[in-house]
Structure formats: structure tokens, C-alpha cells
Amino acid sequence: MNCYRGRSDNCFWPRGLAFAVVICAVARAATAADRNDAVGFFERHVRPVLVRHCHECHGEGHGTSGLRLDSAERLFQGGHTGPVVIPGKVDESRLIQLVRGDGELQMPYGDRPKLSVDEIATLEKWVADGAIWPEYALQPKMAQDDQT
């Protein structure tokens, strides 16, 4: 019954270890693929929305209300009122509230063109999926529900 004495029919350990290694490799590949998909989504859909609608007031050299939306570090740092994006928590993210026009203040401010329904949905999906920003090494963790 010992695996090392020629009786491999009852030996789970080598096969179990091999199975675990394969599962870990597949999970790691899936994680990398998910990140690549998220990076592609950001570059194709999210960054253009931020550039088109936000950088005029919250880009390099601006930072209205202490908020910059042209780098991940500045986005996750937030502005004078604190963080504007909480990865995984769409309805609690101030950025989403502002572009939806949920309160008195709506962004973009003034007579600037508002985001389309599709552009808002793009930002909502991005936040829901973890707000991945490709160049940011210290990606914030997804917010966890407090009811766990």
C-alpha cells in the first residue's frame, strides 16, 4: 500500500500533486487572461471616455477639486472629498454618482457635453470589474461586502 514500494494503484499523492499543479497553472492562466481582457477594456473603452470628458478639468496641469483622472495613482488617491472610485462598488463610487447626475452636482460640469448612457455603462462596468488601470502596479483590491 505504500506508493514507493511499487504499488501505485492506491497512491493518491503523486497524482493528487500533479492535479493540483495543473489546476494552479490553469487558474493562473485564467487570471492573466482576465487581466488582459480588463486592460483591453480599459484601453479601448474607459480611457477614451476619461480623456474626452474629464481631462480638460481633471488632467495634467489642472486637478480641479484636487482630483486628477489622468493617472491611476491620482484617481485612487481621490480629490478634496476623498476617493472617487471604490473598485467593485459601483453605487458607492463618487465618479459614477457624478456622471449619472445622482445629486446636485453632475459631471462634466457646466455646459460641457454629458456622458452618453453607453459611456456611463462603460464606467460602471469598469468599476464593477475592479477598476483595472494597466500601468498601476498597486492595483487596489476589490471592495468586499461588509455583510460577509
Secondary structure, DSSP 4 states (H G I P E B T S, - for coil): --GGGT-GGG--HHHHHHHHHHHHHHHHHHHHHHHHHHHHHIIIIIHHHHHHHTHHHHSTT--GGG---SSHHHHHH-BTTB-S--TT-TTT-HHHHHHHT-SS--SS-TTSPPPPHHHHHHHHHHHHTT---TT-TTPPPPPPPTT-
